[in-house]
Amino acid sequence: MEKRFNHVIYLAIVMFMFALVGCSENTGTEASETKIEGEVAAEKTTNEPVEIEFWYGLGGNLGENVERIISEFNESQDDVVVTGVAQGNYDETEQKIQAAIAAKKVPAAVLLGDDTVYTFGNKGILAPMDELIKADKDLKPEDFVEAFYQQGTVNEIQYGLPLYGTTQVMYYRKDLFEEVGISADSLDTFESLGEAAAKIKEEKGIYGWMPMWGAANLMDFAMSNGAKYLSEDGKTVTIDSPEWIEAWEFIRKAIHEDETMAINHGGEGWAYWYKTIDDVLQDRAAGYTGSSGDQGDLDFTKVAAYPQPGWEDHAAAPHAYALLASIPALASPEQQEAAYQFITFFNSPEKTADWSMNTGYIAVRTSANEVPEFKKFAKENPQILVPLKQAETATPPFHDPTGGKIIDALTKAADKVEIEGIPAAEALKEAQIEAQRELDRVL
């Protein structure tokens, strides 16, 4: 056995020596060609740009501006090529990204709301961005508006960087208000807004005001009335408190009994939103409550912007949200780096200022206010500063401990109040029972 083993070793050594001789003889043209071909292949691999997708739920003027910034990014460098993929809205984007994760075929970057970043971050769906931020000597986290930057932080880990901020403000027809003798001061409280809406309906025969469909407006109205989502100890859902009921019932009564207000609802994507804007611009309503991002679709020779009001006994406290760009954890390291490069291009001081000027959304970098073009624009278009002023004292987003079930219950209740006309006390009590059941499961 030992003799046979030694013989095998001897043969292996001989074959190895022949191989060495063969390699040493390959020093002519053939070796040079092999070396050159290898270098060309490596060069091609190195020079090929990383191709990634960016999913976003925006349409109209907003979608056009996203595509413009994507084109500018692609033209600014040769390392990354971004393809924008528009979704119907933010909710559809969230649904599509979950389906993409299940299929293990994800985009490298996706635009998400802060609540989705919070939920996805806790579930490990998103890639932490801390190392990329740490390695980026040009990015200064302290330059971001703190309220917006913090909305991308989950358990002290950064899962999203803000691209823009938003809060819902008031837009009213200057000519219609003037014709019936109502000044902008009448928008200072919801009670005075209700009186103005009634006067406009009586004298002009059109709706005096249009809240935007959905729970978001109603949640803002409740926050400005002193409402809370949970008790101090976090164990009781309080969405059926008097503060909630009073605010929601005010809107229900105006829509279904007084008929001084109205909502558009249903349809695909943002159809209801744009229909509301059209109603105001085309003389069917005197004003509406909508996003700061609507400014790119509005004619400010006709309309003016105004901060959301509070109530007679409570100061205004609407929410302010960040829309954040995140990177799915399933994206490859190469794709993650490419996505980060695009994201930080989008929210650079110059681009976030550009985005704000073209859309009305709030710039997320404090240094954007010093961009010369923005300073000049704000002087000529003061409406751009209304959302920023409101955001400074706004309520931070509610991070739902049930993973969205409390918000789901409020969304159902909002439809009952706004569409069906069910009394707010009844709709909110049902929502509280449903939400409390979900919270108890979590606790």
RATA-V903327 format. One record per residue. RES is the residue in three letters. PHI is phi in whole degrees, 0 to 359 (999 if undefined). PSI is psi in whole degrees, 0 to 359 (none if undefined). BURIAL is 1 if it has 24 or more other ideal C-beta (glycine too) atoms within 12 Angstrom, else 0. Layout:
RES;PHI;PSI;BURIAL  RES;PHI;PSI;BURIAL
//
This chain:
MET;999;316;0  GLU;295;321;0  LYS;297;316;0  ARG;297;321;0  PHE;295;318;0  ASN;295;324;0  HIS;294;320;0  VAL;297;318;0  ILE;297;318;0  TYR;300;315;0  LEU;297;321;0  ALA;296;321;0  ILE;294;316;0  VAL;300;313;0  MET;297;323;0  PHE;295;320;0  MET;295;318;0  PHE;300;321;0  ALA;297;320;0  LEU;297;318;0  VAL;299;315;0  GLY;300;319;0  CYS;292;321;0  SER;292;334;0  GLU;280;345;0  ASN;274;62;0  THR;246;3;0  GLY;265;218;0  THR;300;321;0  GLU;298;316;0  ALA;295;319;0  SER;297;318;0  GLU;297;319;0  THR;299;317;0  LYS;296;315;0  ILE;296;317;0  GLU;299;321;0  GLY;296;320;0  GLU;294;320;0  VAL;297;317;0  ALA;298;317;0  ALA;296;320;0  GLU;296;319;0  LYS;298;317;0  THR;297;318;0  THR;292;321;0  ASN;278;346;0  GLU;289;127;0  PRO;290;154;0  VAL;278;124;1  GLU;261;126;0  ILE;225;163;1  GLU;248;146;1  PHE;239;116;1  TRP;265;134;1  TYR;212;146;1  GLY;256;61;1  LEU;229;149;1  GLY;226;186;1  GLY;58;220;1  ASN;302;324;1  LEU;295;313;1  GLY;298;321;1  GLU;297;322;0  ASN;289;325;1  VAL;299;312;1  GLU;295;326;0  ARG;296;315;0  ILE;293;324;1  ILE;299;316;1  SER;297;318;0  GLU;296;322;0  PHE;295;313;1  ASN;300;325;1  GLU;282;342;0  SER;278;346;0  GLN;202;171;0  ASP;245;3;0  ASP;271;332;0  VAL;225;139;1  VAL;239;119;1  VAL;258;134;1  THR;246;123;1  GLY;278;137;1  VAL;235;107;1  ALA;281;137;1  GLN;250;170;1  GLY;297;317;0  ASN;194;187;1  TYR;295;318;1  ASP;297;318;1  GLU;295;324;1  THR;299;316;1  GLU;300;316;1  GLN;294;317;0  LYS;294;323;1  ILE;291;326;1  GLN;293;321;1  ALA;294;321;0  ALA;294;323;1  ILE;294;318;1  ALA;298;324;0  ALA;275;355;0  LYS;58;40;0  LYS;221;87;0  VAL;251;156;1  PRO;286;166;1  ALA;275;336;1  ALA;218;145;1  VAL;212;141;1  LEU;270;122;1  LEU;227;155;1  GLY;283;161;1  ASP;298;325;1  ASP;293;324;1  THR;290;320;1  VAL;299;319;1  TYR;298;313;1  THR;292;312;1  PHE;294;324;1  GLY;298;319;1  ASN;291;336;0  LYS;267;358;0  GLY;77;18;0  ILE;282;333;1  LEU;255;153;1  ALA;275;133;1  PRO;299;142;1  MET;251;4;1  ASP;300;317;1  GLU;293;321;0  LEU;296;319;1  ILE;294;317;1  LYS;297;323;0  ALA;281;347;0  ASP;271;104;0  LYS;286;344;0  ASP;270;340;0  LEU;272;128;1  LYS;245;101;0  PRO;306;328;1  GLU;290;347;0  ASP;279;345;1  PHE;282;149;1  VAL;300;120;1  GLU;303;318;0  ALA;300;325;1  PHE;280;318;1  TYR;298;320;1  GLN;293;338;1  GLN;288;348;1  GLY;265;1;1  THR;261;126;1  VAL;231;119;1  ASN;52;44;0  GLU;66;17;0  ILE;243;136;0  GLN;272;112;1  TYR;253;358;1  GLY;200;148;1  LEU;245;132;1  PRO;293;136;1  LEU;262;325;1  TYR;198;159;1  GLY;249;157;1  THR;213;151;1  THR;208;152;1  GLN;270;127;1  VAL;238;179;1  MET;261;138;1  TYR;234;127;1  TYR;226;153;1  ARG;282;114;1  LYS;298;318;1  ASP;292;318;0  LEU;293;320;1  PHE;296;320;1  GLU;292;321;0  GLU;298;328;0  VAL;260;8;1  GLY;74;33;0  ILE;250;127;1  SER;269;166;0  ALA;298;337;1  ASP;299;338;0  SER;290;352;1  LEU;268;8;1  ASP;287;334;1  THR;224;158;1  PHE;294;327;1  GLU;297;316;1  SER;288;330;1  LEU;296;319;1  GLY;299;320;1  GLU;293;320;1  ALA;294;319;1  ALA;298;321;1  ALA;294;319;1  LYS;293;320;1  ILE;295;318;1  LYS;298;319;1  GLU;291;318;0  GLU;269;331;0  LYS;250;345;1  GLY;72;20;0  ILE;236;169;1  TYR;293;135;1  GLY;285;331;1  TRP;202;154;1  MET;228;103;1  PRO;294;154;1  MET;278;136;1  TRP;302;141;1  GLY;119;172;1  ALA;288;335;1  ALA;302;309;1  ASN;302;313;1  LEU;295;324;1  MET;295;320;1  ASP;300;313;1  PHE;300;321;1  ALA;291;318;1  MET;300;320;1  SER;288;351;1  ASN;258;11;1  GLY;87;15;0  ALA;284;158;1  LYS;228;153;1  TYR;278;321;1  LEU;228;160;1  SER;291;168;0  GLU;302;325;0  ASP;275;359;0  GLY;75;13;0  LYS;257;346;0  THR;234;130;0  VAL;281;129;1  THR;243;30;1  ILE;280;5;1  ASP;246;23;1  SER;285;165;1  PRO;303;326;0  GLU;297;320;1  TRP;291;311;1  ILE;299;315;1  GLU;300;314;1  ALA;294;314;1  TRP;289;323;1  GLU;293;327;1  PHE;303;315;1  ILE;287;319;1  ARG;301;315;1  LYS;296;319;1  ALA;295;326;1  ILE;280;311;1  HIS;260;340;0  GLU;251;304;0  ASP;281;333;1  GLU;56;35;0  THR;266;347;1  MET;231;165;1  ALA;203;163;1  ILE;229;153;1  ASN;258;141;1  HIS;213;162;1  GLY;82;190;0  GLY;86;176;0  GLU;270;143;0  GLY;54;233;0  TRP;264;20;1  ALA;305;315;0  TYR;297;327;1  TRP;292;310;1  TYR;292;331;1  LYS;294;323;1  THR;296;315;1  ILE;300;315;1  ASP;299;321;0  ASP;300;323;1  VAL;285;315;1  LEU;290;336;1  GLN;254;26;0  ASP;70;21;0  ARG;263;350;1  ALA;205;154;1  ALA;268;348;1  GLY;179;169;1  TYR;205;165;1  THR;256;119;1  GLY;213;185;1  SER;285;152;1  SER;300;333;1  GLY;287;357;1  ASP;284;347;1  GLN;299;331;1  GLY;290;343;1  ASP;257;1;1  LEU;255;153;1  ASP;258;104;0  PHE;277;8;0  THR;280;340;0  LYS;258;319;0  VAL;247;164;1  ALA;226;157;1  ALA;257;149;1  TYR;210;143;1  PRO;296;151;1  GLN;301;142;1  PRO;275;171;1  GLY;256;203;1  TRP;249;171;1  GLU;302;329;0  ASP;255;2;0  HIS;216;142;0  ALA;283;156;0  ALA;297;138;1  ALA;209;51;1  PRO;291;166;1  HIS;283;157;1  ALA;230;130;1  TYR;239;152;1  ALA;255;143;1  LEU;257;124;1  LEU;243;148;1  ALA;264;126;1  SER;236;166;1  ILE;239;119;1  PRO;300;141;1  ALA;296;335;1  LEU;282;349;1  ALA;294;146;1  SER;292;159;0  PRO;306;320;0  GLU;297;317;0  GLN;292;323;1  GLN;297;317;1  GLU;294;321;1  ALA;295;317;1  ALA;298;317;1  TYR;299;320;1  GLN;299;318;1  PHE;291;316;1  ILE;301;315;1  THR;286;342;1  PHE;289;315;1  PHE;297;318;1  ASN;258;21;1  SER;295;158;1  PRO;307;318;1  GLU;291;317;1  LYS;284;324;1  THR;290;329;1  ALA;291;317;1  ASP;300;314;1  TRP;300;317;1  SER;297;317;1  MET;295;325;1  ASN;270;344;1  THR;236;334;1  GLY;94;348;1  TYR;294;160;1  ILE;277;131;1  ALA;295;140;1  VAL;264;354;1  ARG;250;132;1  THR;296;329;1  SER;290;347;1  ALA;299;330;1  ASN;294;343;1  GLU;262;357;0  VAL;294;124;1  PRO;307;317;0  GLU;298;323;1  PHE;290;319;1  LYS;300;317;0  LYS;293;318;0  PHE;297;316;1  ALA;296;328;1  LYS;292;323;0  GLU;273;339;0  ASN;229;76;1  PRO;300;340;0  GLN;299;338;1  ILE;294;337;1  LEU;271;348;1  VAL;298;311;1  PRO;297;322;1  LEU;297;317;1  LYS;298;318;1  GLN;294;322;1  ALA;295;335;1  GLU;295;334;0  THR;238;19;0  ALA;281;164;1  THR;280;133;1  PRO;293;157;1  PRO;299;150;1  PHE;275;122;1  HIS;266;105;1  ASP;290;115;1  PRO;291;348;1  THR;266;7;1  GLY;76;26;0  GLY;108;358;1  LYS;287;329;1  ILE;291;317;1  ILE;295;322;1  ASP;300;317;0  ALA;296;320;1  LEU;293;325;1  THR;296;317;1  LYS;296;318;1  ALA;295;322;1  ALA;298;319;1  ASP;295;321;1  LYS;297;319;1  VAL;286;310;1  GLU;281;320;1  ILE;267;312;1  GLU;272;342;0  GLY;78;17;0  ILE;291;136;1  PRO;308;141;1  ALA;300;322;1  ALA;299;318;1  GLU;290;313;0  ALA;295;319;1  LEU;286;329;1  LYS;295;316;1  GLU;298;320;1  ALA;295;321;1  GLN;296;318;1  ILE;298;315;0  GLU;296;315;1  ALA;292;322;1  GLN;296;321;1  ARG;300;318;0  GLU;291;322;1  LEU;294;319;1  ASP;300;323;0  ARG;297;319;0  VAL;292;316;0  LEU;290;none;0
//
